[in-house]
Amino acid sequence: MEVKKLPLRPSPEQYRKQAKDLVKDFKAGKPEAIQRLKAVRQRSGQSQEHDNPPTKLVLADAQFIIAREHGFQSWPKFAKHVTALSRDNSPEAQFEVAADAIVTGEIATVRRLLADNPELIRARSNREHRAMLLHYVGANGVENFRQKTPRNAVEVAEVLLAAGAEVDAMADMYGGSTTLGLIATSVHPFLASVQNPLMDIFLKHGADINHPQAGGNQQCAVNGALANGQPQAAEFLASRGARLDLEGAAGVGWLDVVKNFFESDGALKPTVTEAKMKSGFKWACGFGRTNVVEFLLERGLDAGEIHRGETPVHRAACGGHIEVLKLLLKTKPRVDVKDQSFDGTPLGWALYAWREAPADHSRDRYYDVVGLLVREGAPVDPKWLNNPSIADDPRMVAALGSTV
């Protein structure tokens, strides 16, 4: 959630003046003012305004832009919040200080604030996500400047839970999520090496591992983790007894469970949709579940079919899974198909993932993936060879020049 940060003691008058200045800038034709209006309309779902430049901006529009840029649904809600923050030690100001302390691991501050105002543990943010303090432990879906995980996040969570935080409370990000689901779907706890210990604490405090909306977007935590590129979190939850549907079982690589969704003759059981099967197939490809991929290919899954915007080949290439890719390419899928979101081929996806991967052994697998795709006829864009990250890497230049 990209939002602007408020100062500790904001001035209501300052933001009223900003709104008036924004109207003036818009009338003067300043590009930044026009872009701000476009960005807010897009974020608010007003797609009909996207293609044509906006021609009018009144004060109420400018106020709405400022409110949305700070994560509030309306100017009245934003103005009320700013006014509250301008007062010393208001509940709103205490909440903001506590949220900062949670994401920076300042346990003494969290304890002091909860001791001074025990009701803070049940308070909700005035921002559109309506998060409680506990949700900030998830480092996900809240304001972007608070999406970070301290090394002592487990201790922070224990303080909040001991103070009476509702372990399965929902907040409004991603259509509704629990803190367990936010942790499972966030990269920040993973990078801080506390993702599994955090989830373990929540489970010990009674969090519902099978909550149907925990992972956001109407998904359980396992599927939410897989959908957000956190397979290790999905594996942890599965190992702790989370129920697995076909998608989840395929994504974590549990072949025995995957087989339970098929009849003895190989047909899909009527309780499972083909769409779920295809999604599970893509997750298996993307996370390197070779045995599941082989099983599903034998059941007639199409390695080259575009499903929800991309093909299984895209996913395998992006994940850098050479053995999975070899299995898929045996079925002779097209390797020049472009996805429907970024207009990229599987080779383009592999190069992107290679550039974004940490500069250690996790990048090495992409050289073989790129070479295999090129040998199978994947088109090489000449502009790629002018990219410094590629031009300065002899191994990748050689991979892109691979021949049969």
VENWO-V687291 format. One record per pair of residues at least 24 apart in sequence whose C-alpha atoms are under 8 Angstrom apart, sorted by the first residue. I is the first residue (numbers start at 0). J is the second residue. D is the distance in Angstrom with one decimal. If there is no record, write none. Layout:
((I	J	D) (I	J	D))
This chain:
((0	70	7.8) (0	140	5.8) (0	141	5.9) (0	142	5.0) (0	143	5.3) (1	68	7.8) (1	70	7.9) (1	142	6.2) (1	143	5.3) (2	67	7.9) (2	68	5.3) (2	69	4.8) (2	70	5.6) (2	142	5.9) (2	143	6.5) (2	144	7.9) (3	68	6.0) (3	69	4.9) (3	70	7.7) (4	69	6.8) (4	144	7.4) (5	69	7.6) (7	84	7.1) (7	85	8.0) (7	92	7.7) (8	84	5.8) (8	85	4.9) (8	86	7.7) (9	81	6.1) (9	82	7.8) (9	84	6.6) (9	85	5.7) (10	81	7.0) (10	82	7.4) (10	85	6.4) (11	78	6.6) (11	81	5.9) (11	82	5.9) (11	85	7.8) (14	65	7.8) (15	62	7.5) (18	58	6.5) (18	61	5.0) (18	62	5.3) (18	65	7.0) (19	58	6.4) (19	61	7.3) (21	61	6.2) (22	56	6.1) (22	57	6.4) (22	58	6.3) (22	61	6.3) (25	56	6.9) (26	55	8.0) (26	56	7.7) (35	64	7.3) (36	61	8.0) (36	64	6.5) (39	64	6.0) (39	67	6.7) (39	68	7.3) (70	126	5.4) (70	127	6.1) (70	142	7.3) (71	125	7.2) (71	126	4.8) (71	127	5.3) (72	126	7.3) (72	127	5.8) (76	125	7.5) (80	125	7.0) (90	119	7.5) (93	119	7.8) (94	119	6.6) (94	122	7.7) (94	124	7.5) (94	132	7.6) (97	132	7.4) (98	132	6.1) (98	135	6.7) (98	145	7.9) (99	145	7.0) (101	132	7.8) (101	135	6.9) (101	136	6.9) (101	152	7.8) (101	155	6.5) (102	135	6.8) (102	136	6.8) (102	138	7.6) (102	145	6.2) (102	146	7.4) (102	147	5.9) (102	148	5.8) (102	149	6.2) (102	152	7.8) (103	147	7.7) (103	148	7.2) (103	149	5.6) (104	148	8.0) (104	149	5.3) (104	150	7.4) (104	151	6.0) (104	152	6.4) (104	155	6.5) (106	154	7.8) (106	155	6.1) (106	158	7.8) (110	158	7.3) (113	162	7.6) (117	162	7.7) (120	159	7.2) (120	162	6.9) (120	163	6.7) (120	164	5.7) (121	164	6.7) (121	165	7.9) (127	171	7.4) (128	170	6.1) (128	171	4.7) (128	172	5.0) (129	170	5.6) (129	171	6.0) (129	172	8.0) (130	169	7.9) (130	170	5.0) (130	171	7.1) (131	170	7.2) (132	159	7.9) (133	159	6.5) (133	160	7.8) (133	164	6.6) (133	166	7.9) (133	178	6.9) (134	170	7.4) (134	177	7.3) (134	178	5.0) (134	181	7.6) (135	178	8.0) (136	178	7.2) (136	182	7.4) (137	178	5.6) (137	179	7.2) (137	180	7.9) (137	181	4.8) (137	182	4.4) (137	185	6.9) (137	188	7.5) (138	181	7.1) (138	182	7.0) (138	185	6.6) (138	187	6.5) (138	188	7.4) (139	181	5.7) (139	182	7.3) (139	184	7.7) (139	185	5.7) (140	172	5.4) (140	173	7.2) (140	181	7.7) (141	172	7.4) (146	187	7.3) (147	187	5.8) (147	188	7.7) (148	187	5.7) (148	188	5.6) (148	191	6.4) (149	191	6.9) (150	191	6.0) (150	192	7.7) (150	193	7.1) (152	193	7.2) (152	197	7.3) (153	193	7.2) (153	196	6.8) (153	197	5.4) (153	200	7.2) (156	197	7.6) (156	200	7.9) (157	200	7.5) (160	204	7.8) (166	201	6.9) (166	204	7.0) (166	205	7.1) (166	206	5.7) (167	206	5.7) (167	207	6.9) (169	213	8.0) (172	215	7.2) (173	215	4.9) (173	216	5.4) (174	215	5.9) (174	216	5.5) (174	217	7.2) (175	212	6.6) (175	213	7.4) (175	215	5.4) (175	216	7.0) (175	217	7.6) (176	212	6.0) (176	213	4.7) (176	214	5.6) (176	215	4.7) (177	212	7.5) (177	213	4.8) (177	214	7.0) (177	215	7.9) (178	213	7.5) (179	206	7.1) (179	208	8.0) (179	213	6.8) (179	214	7.8) (179	220	7.3) (180	213	4.6) (180	214	4.2) (180	215	7.1) (180	219	7.5) (180	220	4.8) (180	223	7.2) (180	224	7.7) (181	213	7.5) (181	214	6.3) (181	215	7.8) (183	214	7.4) (183	220	6.4) (183	221	7.6) (183	223	7.5) (183	224	5.3) (183	229	7.0) (183	232	5.4) (183	233	7.2) (184	214	6.8) (184	220	7.5) (184	223	6.0) (184	224	4.4) (184	225	7.7) (184	226	8.0) (184	227	5.6) (184	228	7.6) (184	229	6.1) (184	232	7.7) (185	224	7.8) (185	227	7.5) (185	229	7.4) (186	229	7.1) (194	232	7.2) (195	232	6.7) (195	235	6.9) (208	236	7.3) (208	240	8.0) (208	241	5.8) (209	241	5.9) (209	242	6.5) (221	247	6.3) (222	246	7.2) (222	247	5.6) (225	250	6.6) (225	282	7.2) (230	286	7.1) (245	271	7.7) (245	275	6.8) (245	276	6.4) (245	279	6.3) (246	275	6.0) (246	276	6.5) (246	278	6.2) (246	279	3.9) (246	280	7.5) (246	282	7.4) (247	279	6.8) (248	279	7.7) (249	279	5.2) (249	280	6.6) (249	282	6.7) (249	283	5.3) (249	288	7.4) (249	291	6.2) (250	279	6.1) (250	280	7.8) (250	282	4.9) (250	283	4.8) (250	286	6.7) (250	288	7.3) (251	283	7.4) (251	286	7.9) (251	288	7.4) (252	283	6.7) (252	288	5.1) (252	290	7.5) (252	291	6.2) (253	291	7.5) (254	290	6.9) (254	291	5.6) (257	291	7.6) (265	298	6.4) (266	298	7.7) (277	306	7.1) (278	306	7.6) (280	311	7.2) (281	310	7.4) (281	311	4.9) (281	314	6.3) (281	315	8.0) (282	314	7.5) (284	311	6.1) (284	312	7.6) (284	314	5.9) (284	315	4.8) (284	318	7.9) (284	320	7.7) (284	323	6.3) (284	324	7.9) (285	311	7.5) (285	314	4.4) (285	315	4.6) (285	316	7.6) (285	317	6.9) (285	318	5.1) (285	320	7.5) (286	315	7.4) (286	318	6.3) (286	320	7.6) (287	315	7.1) (287	318	7.2) (287	320	5.5) (287	322	7.9) (287	323	6.2) (288	323	7.5) (289	322	6.9) (289	323	5.4) (292	323	7.0) (292	326	7.9) (293	326	7.0) (302	327	5.6) (302	328	7.8) (302	330	7.1) (302	332	6.1) (303	332	4.7) (303	333	6.2) (303	334	7.9) (305	338	7.7) (308	338	5.5) (308	339	4.8) (308	340	6.4) (309	337	7.4) (309	338	4.7) (309	339	6.5) (310	338	7.4) (312	345	6.2) (313	338	7.9) (313	344	7.0) (313	345	4.3) (313	346	7.8) (313	348	6.5) (313	349	7.9) (314	345	7.7) (316	345	5.8) (316	346	6.9) (316	348	6.6) (316	349	5.0) (316	365	8.0) (316	368	6.5) (316	369	8.0) (317	345	7.2) (317	348	5.2) (317	349	4.5) (317	350	7.9) (317	351	7.7) (317	352	5.6) (318	349	7.5) (318	352	7.4) (319	349	6.8) (319	352	8.0) (319	364	5.7) (319	365	5.3) (319	368	6.2) (320	364	7.3) (320	368	7.2) (321	364	7.3) (321	367	6.9) (321	368	5.5) (324	368	7.6) (334	372	7.2) (334	375	7.4) (334	376	6.9) (334	377	5.3) (335	376	7.9) (335	377	5.6) (335	378	6.5) (346	372	6.5) (346	373	7.8) (346	377	6.6) (346	378	7.9) (346	379	7.9) (354	388	7.4) (366	394	6.9) (366	395	6.1) (366	398	6.0) (367	398	7.3) (369	395	7.9) (369	398	5.9) (369	399	6.5) (370	398	4.4) (370	399	6.1) (370	400	7.7) (370	401	5.5) (371	401	7.9) (373	398	7.7) (373	399	6.4) (373	400	7.5) (373	401	6.1) (373	402	7.2) (374	401	6.0) (374	402	5.3) (374	403	5.2) (375	403	7.9))
